[in-house]
Amino acid sequence: MNGKKQHFAALDSADFPPFEPGEVWLVGAGPGAPGLMSLLGYFALGEADVIIHDALVSEELLNMAGPGARIVFAGKRGGRPSADQNDITLHLIEEAKAEKRVLRLKGGDPFMFGRGGEECLALAKAGIKFRIVPGITAGIGGLAYAGVPVTHRDTNHAVIFLTGHDENGVVPQSVDWYAIATAAPVIVMYMAVKHLASICQKLLAAGRAPGDRLAIVSNATLPEQSVIETTLAKAEALVREHDIATPSVVVLGPVSQYRDVLDWYGPGMRGNSLG
């Protein structure tokens, strides 16, 4: 234990980039487990004056903030009352102009189906200096905790990442489903459970094989993680008959077969909430 403490204490003298007053850092908190956040993200937690965070950021991670930090919830969850994106962006700008060190803490990665790009464009337009600290996205890290590699040279050399709803909360209308269905053996879907029946119908109509394996990983990287495996053709009945826990990530394609051997995050591994 002493060796571990000394090892982490060495970070106290590490040459981290300065987090200056008037700056905004957009930090990816990772897929859920607090231990999966980066060292730069952990540093920012300790330096920030204001932390504006998403719904998927854990309380345990927020407890690592500096003692004087003001913590502001700005979460958005499908089908529930949510913070307005314009208000969030304006809040970031206002706090930065007040010479605060502003940490925008986002679940997963700031640029993966989040609004990080929009927020940065607004910050740039307002003349606010910002830094991006990438995070582990659920479509890669979360699947790894379920024993699913998103790529494997025996099954796929390409993968598609797809969001299950657009800014209006409906299935994206601009998606070319025929192209999506045939472009890659593996499709990873975020925020897709609500509209999974419709998405599966579109993929089947576009020629995707009914027997393609499909797995739904809920609460990825957390002690309550669960995985349901089915096929593309049977997924519609599955979501109709079961209350699928969210947040979740859906993977379609042959890579979920590796869970038979690689399902390492079993009950005996879940006692440590850091991951």
Secondary structure as UniProt FT lines:
FT   HELIX           2..9
FT   HELIX           10..13
FT   TURN            21..22
FT   STRAND          24..28
FT   HELIX           34..36
FT   HELIX           39..47
FT   STRAND          50..53
FT   TURN            55..56
FT   HELIX           59..62
FT   TURN            63..64
FT   TURN            67..68
FT   STRAND          70..73
FT   TURN            78..79
FT   HELIX           85..97
FT   TURN            98..99
FT   STRAND          102..106
FT   TURN            110..111
FT   HELIX           116..125
FT   TURN            126..127
FT   STRAND          130..133
FT   HELIX           138..142
FT   HELIX           143..145
FT   TURN            146..147
FT   TURN            153..155
FT   STRAND          159..163
FT   TURN            167..168
FT   HELIX           177..183
FT   STRAND          186..190
FT   TURN            194..195
FT   HELIX           196..205
FT   TURN            206..207
FT   TURN            210..211
FT   STRAND          213..218
FT   TURN            220..221
FT   TURN            223..224
FT   STRAND          226..231
FT   TURN            232..234
FT   HELIX           235..241
FT   STRAND          248..252
FT   HELIX           254..258
FT   HELIX           259..262
FT   HELIX           267..269
FT   TURN            273..274
//
